[in-house]
Amino acid sequence: MSQATGDIGLIGLAVMGQNLILNMNDKGFTVVCYNRTTSKVDHFLENEAKGTKIQGAHSVEELCAKLKRPRKIILLVKAGPAVDDFITQLTPHLEKGDIIIDGGNSHYPDSIRRTKELEAKGLLFVGSGVSGGEEGARYGPSLMPGGSPAAWPEIKPIFQAAAAQVQGEPCCDWVGETGSGHYVKMVHNGIEYGDMQLIAEAYDILKRGLGLHETEIAAIFEKWNKGVLDSFLIEITANILKFNDDDGEPMVTKILDQAGQKGTGKWTAIAALDSGTAVTLIGEAVFARCLSAIKAERTRASKVLSGPQREQFKGDKQQFIDDLEQALYASKIISYTQGFMLMRETAKELKWNLNYAGIARMWRGGCIIKSVFLGDITKAYEKNQRLESLLFDDFFIKAIHKAQPGWRRIVAQVNLWGIPTPAFSTALAFFDGYRSEVVAANVIQAQRDYFGAHTFRVMPGKENSRLRVSEDIHINWTGRGGNVSSSSYNA
């Protein structure tokens, strides 16, 4: 048998797979590729990979034979059963310490399971988020690997070389244990949903509220992209708004207003509900897409349901646009605050040691949510690794206080206009709830105890002979009920 010369193998020759292979080849690594339909291997070698060091394999066995030990194999195949099928095919040809890397959009519980199953066989598993689309894969994606810690030193040189680079630092770092890599990618995608919804709402406010044309809105977005909102999504939105159809009309005005979704935003919202974390903005972004999907029903509703008369804006237009910039910035701070709160809660529950500064650092480039803003988040977690919330960091406290007046003016005005802004509105509602020492949940607890004897706890300083702090208390509210409670208090 010829000597193994491959540094890393990759299974799956769709566009992402091909581009990542070419990227790793550019960085000096010898990549061995395989695809279930082997004719794709030959076509790739004869075309895109011609003249490179890239090698092909026509079977899983041949792929494994061509790789140096410990073998490192990336799977870029459809999430779900296909990943398990390839793992089953690979394991007979692997040895202790070999590494299987799932680079697809897998759900993190599957990565937790696969890590445990493969480690029990002496193999190592990495579930890695890969963000940046086709171009990112080719020229530098954001990579979020997590799983078997022993795998990291082996894959680190390849991953960090292939990743996007920002100020000389790779947008790739070790995330944490078991399914944490795919978990962080899931939260990334949820935050992406929130960012996209906020930008869409800003567009809607400028178009319906101020009556601006797409070219005018594009110019505003281009200006914003030079300040605190500097980001990939603001940049591409400006480009989208400037793009005209053959008849000169903005292409965006011809696109059906029904947003699709692949499920990662929904997974983030479900994970938030499961952990009891108030990730309200991502949740609203998911529901906004769901509402957009019922186009026929909305069309019927528009004929019978009326809103306020929208009068022409007579105020200071530039002040309004500046307020909207601050509202978008503040809402974005809330969204990322919620995303990091969710990761923190899950890390506690699953005993993951997550690298929050590293996560923010690897999102600064290569990925869809890349922005200058993530540099500020990186600094916050570098300053305080155990930071409870971004809203406790001095930089973000100052930023949100500065943004608050304009943020409130925008949310008030759009409600008077009847323009739906679920993301802007829920961000402000979360902020006001988060900064409230006392909220109205006492009424809810009284209601629960009244109708279901679910008990409540007493506010410190309000205790007396029958109301004691740290005890689960049930009151006979009507004089007709008993004194037996149905369950203990659970916050």
C-alpha positions in Angstrom: 0.0 0.0 0.0 1.3 3.5 -0.9 2.3 5.8 1.9 -0.6 8.0 3.3 0.0 11.6 2.3 -3.4 13.3 3.0 -3.5 15.9 5.8 -7.3 15.8 6.0 -10.2 14.2 4.2 -13.6 15.7 3.2 -16.8 13.9 2.2 -19.4 15.8 0.3 -18.7 17.6 -3.0 -21.5 20.1 -3.1 -20.4 23.8 -3.5 -19.5 24.3 0.2 -17.4 21.1 0.2 -15.6 21.9 -3.0 -14.8 25.5 -1.9 -13.6 24.4 1.6 -11.3 21.8 -0.1 -9.9 24.5 -2.4 -9.4 26.8 0.5 -7.5 24.2 2.6 -5.4 23.4 -0.5 -4.5 27.1 -0.9 -3.2 27.0 2.7 -0.8 24.2 1.8 -2.7 21.2 3.1 -3.2 18.0 1.1 -6.9 17.2 1.0 -8.4 13.9 0.0 -12.0 14.1 -1.3 -14.8 11.6 -1.6 -18.4 11.7 -2.7 -21.1 9.0 -2.6 -21.6 9.6 -6.3 -17.9 9.0 -7.3 -18.3 10.5 -10.8 -18.4 13.9 -8.9 -14.9 13.1 -7.5 -13.5 12.6 -11.0 -15.2 15.7 -12.4 -13.9 17.9 -9.5 -10.3 16.6 -10.0 -10.5 17.2 -13.8 -11.9 20.7 -13.4 -11.9 23.0 -10.3 -9.1 20.9 -8.6 -6.9 20.5 -11.7 -3.3 21.3 -11.1 -3.6 21.2 -7.3 -2.4 18.7 -4.6 -6.0 17.6 -4.0 -6.4 13.8 -4.1 -9.6 11.8 -4.8 -10.9 8.5 -3.4 -13.6 6.2 -4.8 -14.5 4.5 -1.5 -14.6 5.3 2.2 -11.9 2.6 2.6 -9.6 4.3 0.1 -10.2 7.7 1.7 -9.1 6.4 5.1 -6.1 4.7 3.6 -4.8 7.9 2.0 -4.9 9.9 5.3 -2.0 10.4 7.8 -2.7 9.5 11.4 -4.5 10.6 13.4 -6.9 10.6 10.5 -9.1 13.8 10.2 -12.3 13.6 8.1 -14.8 16.4 7.6 -18.4 15.5 6.7 -20.2 18.2 4.7 -23.4 16.3 4.0 -27.1 16.9 4.8 -27.8 17.0 8.5 -29.6 14.0 10.0 -29.4 10.3 9.0 -26.8 10.9 6.3 -24.2 12.0 9.0 -24.9 8.8 11.0 -24.7 6.7 7.8 -21.2 8.0 6.9 -20.0 7.6 10.5 -21.1 3.9 10.4 -19.3 3.5 7.1 -16.1 5.2 8.4 -15.6 3.5 11.8 -14.5 0.1 10.6 -11.6 1.8 8.7 -10.5 4.1 11.6 -8.2 3.6 14.6 -8.0 4.9 18.1 -7.5 8.7 18.1 -8.9 9.3 14.6 -11.2 12.3 14.2 -14.6 12.6 12.5 -15.7 16.2 12.0 -19.3 17.1 11.2 -19.3 20.5 9.4 -23.1 20.4 8.5 -25.9 22.3 10.2 -26.6 19.5 12.6 -28.9 19.9 15.7 -26.7 20.1 18.8 -28.3 17.1 20.6 -27.2 14.9 17.7 -23.6 16.1 18.2 -23.8 15.4 22.0 -24.9 11.8 21.2 -22.3 11.3 18.4 -19.4 12.6 20.7 -20.3 10.1 23.4 -20.8 7.2 20.9 -17.5 7.7 19.1 -15.5 8.4 22.3 -16.8 5.0 23.6 -15.1 3.4 20.6 -11.8 5.3 21.1 -12.5 7.8 18.3 -12.8 11.6 18.6 -15.7 13.7 17.3 -16.0 17.3 16.4 -19.3 19.1 15.6 -18.3 22.4 13.9 -20.4 25.2 12.8 -19.4 26.6 9.5 -20.7 30.1 8.5 -20.1 32.3 5.5 -21.8 30.6 2.7 -20.0 29.6 -0.6 -17.7 32.6 -0.6 -16.8 32.1 3.1 -15.9 28.4 2.5 -13.7 29.4 -0.4 -11.8 32.3 1.1 -12.3 32.1 4.9 -15.3 31.0 6.8 -16.1 31.4 10.5 -15.5 28.0 12.1 -17.0 27.0 15.5 -15.6 23.6 16.5 -16.6 21.8 19.7 -16.7 18.2 20.8 -13.8 15.9 22.0 -11.2 18.3 23.4 -8.3 16.0 22.4 -9.2 16.6 18.8 -8.5 20.3 18.9 -4.6 20.3 18.9 -4.8 18.0 15.8 -7.2 20.1 13.7 -6.3 23.5 15.0 -3.5 24.3 12.4 -5.8 23.4 9.5 -9.0 25.1 10.9 -7.3 28.3 11.9 -5.4 28.6 8.6 -8.6 28.0 6.6 -10.8 30.4 8.7 -11.3 34.1 8.0 -8.7 36.4 9.5 -9.5 39.7 11.3 -6.6 41.9 12.4 -4.3 38.9 12.1 -6.6 36.7 14.3 -8.4 33.6 12.9 -12.2 33.5 13.1 -12.0 30.1 14.7 -11.3 29.0 18.2 -12.2 26.0 20.3 -15.8 26.4 21.6 -16.2 23.7 24.2 -17.3 20.2 24.9 -19.7 17.7 23.1 -22.4 19.5 21.1 -21.3 23.1 21.9 -19.9 23.9 18.4 -23.2 23.2 16.8 -25.0 24.9 19.6 -23.1 28.1 19.1 -23.7 27.9 15.4 -27.4 27.5 16.1 -27.4 30.6 18.3 -25.4 32.4 15.6 -28.2 31.6 13.1 -30.8 32.7 15.6 -29.1 36.1 16.0 -28.9 36.2 12.2 -32.7 35.9 12.1 -32.9 38.8 14.6 -30.5 41.0 12.7 -32.3 40.4 9.4 -35.7 41.2 10.9 -34.5 44.4 12.5 -33.0 45.6 9.2 -36.2 44.7 7.4 -38.2 46.6 9.9 -35.9 49.6 9.5 -36.5 49.5 5.7 -40.2 49.3 6.3 -40.2 52.3 8.6 -38.2 54.4 6.1 -40.4 53.3 3.2 -43.9 53.4 4.7 -43.2 55.9 7.4 -41.1 58.5 5.7 -42.1 57.5 2.1 -38.5 57.2 0.9 -37.5 55.4 -2.3 -35.2 52.4 -2.3 -32.2 54.4 -3.6 -32.7 56.9 -0.7 -32.9 54.1 1.8 -29.8 52.4 0.3 -27.9 55.7 0.8 -29.0 55.8 4.5 -27.8 52.2 5.0 -24.5 52.9 3.3 -24.0 55.8 5.7 -24.9 53.6 8.7 -22.4 51.0 7.5 -19.6 53.5 8.2 -20.6 53.8 11.9 -21.6 51.6 14.8 -23.8 49.4 12.5 -20.9 48.5 10.2 -21.7 44.9 9.2 -22.1 42.4 6.4 -25.9 42.4 6.5 -26.2 46.3 6.4 -23.7 46.3 3.5 -25.6 43.7 1.4 -29.0 45.3 2.2 -27.7 48.6 0.7 -26.6 46.7 -2.4 -30.0 44.9 -2.6 -31.9 48.1 -2.4 -29.8 49.7 -5.3 -30.3 46.7 -7.6 -32.9 47.4 -10.3 -34.8 45.1 -12.6 -34.5 45.6 -16.4 -37.5 48.0 -16.3 -35.7 50.3 -13.8 -37.8 49.2 -10.8 -36.0 48.1 -7.6 -35.9 44.3 -7.7 -36.7 44.1 -4.0 -40.2 45.6 -4.6 -41.0 42.7 -6.9 -40.1 39.9 -4.4 -43.0 38.1 -2.7 -43.1 39.0 1.0 -43.0 35.5 2.3 -39.8 34.6 4.2 -38.5 31.1 4.2 -36.7 29.4 7.0 -34.6 26.2 7.4 -35.3 25.7 11.1 -32.1 26.9 13.0 -33.9 30.1 14.2 -36.8 27.9 15.4 -34.3 25.6 17.2 -32.8 28.7 19.0 -36.3 29.8 20.1 -37.2 26.3 21.3 -33.8 26.0 23.2 -34.7 29.4 24.8 -38.1 28.1 26.0 -36.6 24.9 27.2 -34.0 26.7 29.3 -36.4 29.4 30.5 -34.3 32.2 29.0 -36.1 35.3 27.6 -34.7 35.3 24.1 -37.6 37.4 22.9 -36.1 39.1 19.8 -35.1 35.9 18.1 -38.5 34.5 19.0 -40.3 37.4 17.4 -38.0 37.2 14.3 -39.1 33.6 13.8 -42.8 34.4 14.4 -42.5 37.3 11.9 -41.4 34.9 9.3 -44.3 32.6 10.2 -46.7 35.6 9.9 -45.2 36.5 6.5 -45.9 33.0 5.3 -49.7 33.4 5.5 -49.8 35.8 2.6 -53.3 34.9 1.3 -54.8 35.4 4.8 -53.0 38.7 5.3 -54.3 39.9 1.9 -57.9 39.1 3.0 -57.3 40.7 6.4 -56.0 43.9 4.7 -59.4 44.3 3.0 -61.4 44.2 6.3 -59.1 45.4 9.0 -58.1 49.1 9.1 -55.4 50.8 11.1 -54.6 54.5 11.9 -54.6 57.1 9.1 -50.9 57.6 8.3 -50.3 61.3 7.8 -47.3 62.6 6.0 -44.3 63.0 8.3 -43.9 66.7 9.2 -41.0 66.4 11.7 -37.3 66.6 11.4 -36.5 63.9 8.9 -32.8 63.7 9.6 -33.4 63.5 13.4 -35.8 60.6 12.7 -33.2 58.8 10.6 -30.6 59.3 13.4 -33.1 58.0 16.0 -33.7 55.0 13.8 -30.0 54.3 13.6 -29.8 54.4 17.4 -33.0 52.2 17.7 -31.4 49.6 15.5 -28.1 49.7 17.4 -29.9 49.4 20.8 -32.1 46.6 19.6 -29.1 44.7 18.2 -27.4 45.1 21.7 -30.5 43.5 23.2 -30.5 40.6 20.7 -26.8 39.7 21.3 -27.3 40.1 25.1 -30.1 37.6 24.9 -28.1 35.2 22.7 -25.1 35.2 25.1 -27.5 34.8 28.1 -28.9 31.7 26.3 -25.5 30.2 25.8 -24.6 30.9 29.4 -27.7 29.1 30.7 -27.1 26.1 28.5 -23.4 25.9 29.5 -24.4 25.8 33.1 -27.0 23.1 32.5 -24.7 20.9 30.3 -21.5 21.7 32.2 -19.8 23.2 29.2 -16.9 25.6 29.6 -17.7 28.0 26.8 -15.2 30.6 25.6 -17.4 33.7 25.2 -14.7 36.1 24.1 -13.6 33.4 21.6 -17.1 33.0 20.3 -17.5 36.7 19.7 -14.0 36.8 18.1 -14.8 34.0 15.6 -18.0 35.8 14.6 -16.1 39.0 13.7 -15.4 37.8 10.1 -16.3 35.1 7.6 -19.9 34.7 8.8 -23.2 36.3 8.1 -23.4 38.3 11.3 -19.9 39.7 11.0 -19.7 43.2 12.3 -17.5 45.8 14.0 -20.0 45.5 16.9 -18.6 42.0 17.7 -15.2 43.5 18.5 -16.9 45.4 21.3 -18.4 42.1 22.6 -15.0 40.4 22.4 -13.5 43.2 24.5 -16.3 42.9 27.1 -15.7 39.2 27.6 -11.9 39.6 27.5 -12.2 42.2 30.3 -14.5 39.9 32.4 -14.7 36.3 31.4 -17.6 35.7 33.9 -19.6 38.7 32.7 -23.3 38.0 33.6 -24.8 40.1 30.8 -23.5 42.5 28.1 -25.8 45.1 29.8 -23.5 45.0 32.8 -20.5 46.1 30.7 -19.6 49.8 30.9 -19.3 50.2 27.1 -22.8 48.7 26.5 -24.4 50.6 29.4 -23.1 53.8 27.9 -24.2 52.9 24.4 -27.7 51.8 25.3 -28.3 54.9 27.5 -27.2 57.1 24.6 -29.5 55.3 22.2 -32.5 55.1 24.5 -34.3 58.5 23.7 -34.2 57.9 20.0 -35.2 54.2 20.4 -38.3 55.2 22.4 -39.3 57.9 19.9 -39.1 55.4 17.0 -41.1 52.7 18.8 -43.8 55.2 19.8 -44.0 56.7 16.3 -44.3 53.4 14.4 -47.0 52.3 16.8 -48.9 55.5 16.1 -48.4 54.8 12.3 -49.5 51.2 12.6 -46.3 49.8 11.1 -45.5 46.4 12.6 -42.1 46.3 14.4 -42.1 43.1 16.5 -38.3 43.1 16.9 -37.8 46.8 17.8 -40.7 46.6 20.2 -39.8 43.4 22.0 -36.2 44.7 22.4 -37.4 47.8 24.2 -39.9 45.7 26.3 -37.1 43.4 27.3 -34.9 46.3 28.3 -37.6 47.9 30.4 -38.4 44.5 32.0 -34.7 43.8 32.6 -34.1 47.1 34.3 -37.2 46.8 36.6 -36.4 45.6 40.1 -40.1 44.7 40.5 -42.4 43.5 37.7 -46.0 42.4 37.7 -45.3 38.7 38.1 -46.7 38.9 41.7 -50.2 39.2 40.2 -49.5 36.1 38.0 -48.4 34.1 41.1 -51.5 35.2 43.0 -53.7 34.1 40.1 -51.9 30.7 39.9 -52.4 30.2 43.6 -56.0 31.4 43.5 -57.2 29.0 40.8 -54.7 26.1 41.2 -53.1 26.3 44.7 -49.7 26.5 43.0 -48.2 28.5 45.9 -46.0 31.6 45.9 -43.0 33.1 47.7 -43.0 36.3 49.8 -41.0 39.4 48.8 -38.1 40.0 51.3 -39.1 42.6 53.8 -42.8 41.7 53.5 -42.9 38.7 55.8 -45.1 38.4 58.9 -46.4 35.7 61.2 -48.0 33.7 58.4 -45.9 34.8 55.4 -42.3 33.7 55.7 -39.5 34.2 53.2 -38.2 31.1 51.4 -41.3 29.1 52.1 -43.9 27.9 49.5 -47.1 29.5 50.7 -50.8 28.8 49.7 -53.6 31.2 50.7 -57.2 30.2 51.0 -58.3 33.2 48.9 -62.1 32.7 48.9 -62.6 31.0 52.3 -64.1 28.0 50.4 -60.9 26.3 49.3 -58.6 24.1 51.4 -55.1 24.6 52.6 -53.5 21.9 50.5 -51.3 23.2 47.7 -51.0 21.3 44.4 -47.2 21.8 43.8 -44.3 23.8 45.2 -43.3 27.1 43.7 -41.0 26.9 40.8 -39.4 30.0 39.2 
